[in-house]
Amino acid sequence: EGNEPGDSTKITYRELLHKVCQFANILRSQGVKKGDRVSIYLPMILELVIAMLSCARIGALHSVVFAGFSADSLCERILDCGCSLLIT
């Protein structure tokens, strides 16, 4: 369920697995490997969950940063984690 009332999406476990595997392959093609750090800057949407699970699937660490922070604060958090990729 999203932030807005009534904003929801239904997905089966099979569909979720398919999307997670697809995105994990995309991450691998971008050079992300086990132990790498990835920052995720997305709203509360299905793609956020897919990105998190894809990172876990390939063994990459992920850090979710939310839009409620100022631009400087976001920049500091992303740089502090030393991420190799930012997903937006």
N, C-alpha and C positions, 0 to 999 in steps of 0.2 A: 504494500500500500504506500502511496505517495504522501506528500505533505498536505495536499488538499483533500477535504472530505469527498469521498466518491471517486477519487483518483486511484484506481487499482488495475492490476494486470494479473491474469491467470496464465500459468505456464506449467506444463507437466515436468516431472523429473527427467524424462527422456529428452525433452526440448532443452531444458536447462543444461544437461550434460553435453548435448550437441553444441550449444552456444559457447559453453565454457571451453570445450576442446578446440573449437574454431579460434577463439580469442587467445588461448594458450599458444596455439601455433603462430598467430600473429605476433605475440610477444617474443617467441623464439626467433621469428624471422627478423625482428628488430634487435636481436643480439642479447635479449634478457635471458639469464641462466640462473641456476640454483645459487642462492646466496645474494643475488643482486637486490637492490632496493628500488622500489617503484612507488611514486607518489600518485595518488588518485584524487582528482579535483572534479567531482561530479555531484549533481543534486541527487535527491533520493529517487532514483529511477532504477529499473531493472538492470541496466548496464553497469551500475555501481556494483551490484552483487556479482554479476558475471565477471567483472574485472578483478574483484577480490578473490573469487574462487579460482580464476585462471592463474593468478599469482601463486596461490597456494598449491595448485596442481603442478606447477613447474618448480616449486621450491623457492620462489622469490619472496622477499619480505615486502609487505605493502604498508603504506601510511596514508590514511584518508585525511585530507584537509578540507575543511568546510568553508563556504563562502562568507560566513559571518565574521571572519577576521578581516582586518585592514590589509591593503595590498602589501605594505611593508612586513606585516606579521606573517602573511602567507609566504612571502619570499624567504623570510628567515627560517620558517619551518621546513620548507622544501629544500633549502640549501643545507640546513643542519642535518637532515637525514641522509644527505649525500646520495640522492637518488640518481639512477642511471636513465630513468624514463619518467615522464609526467603524462598521465592519462587525463585528458579533459573531455 
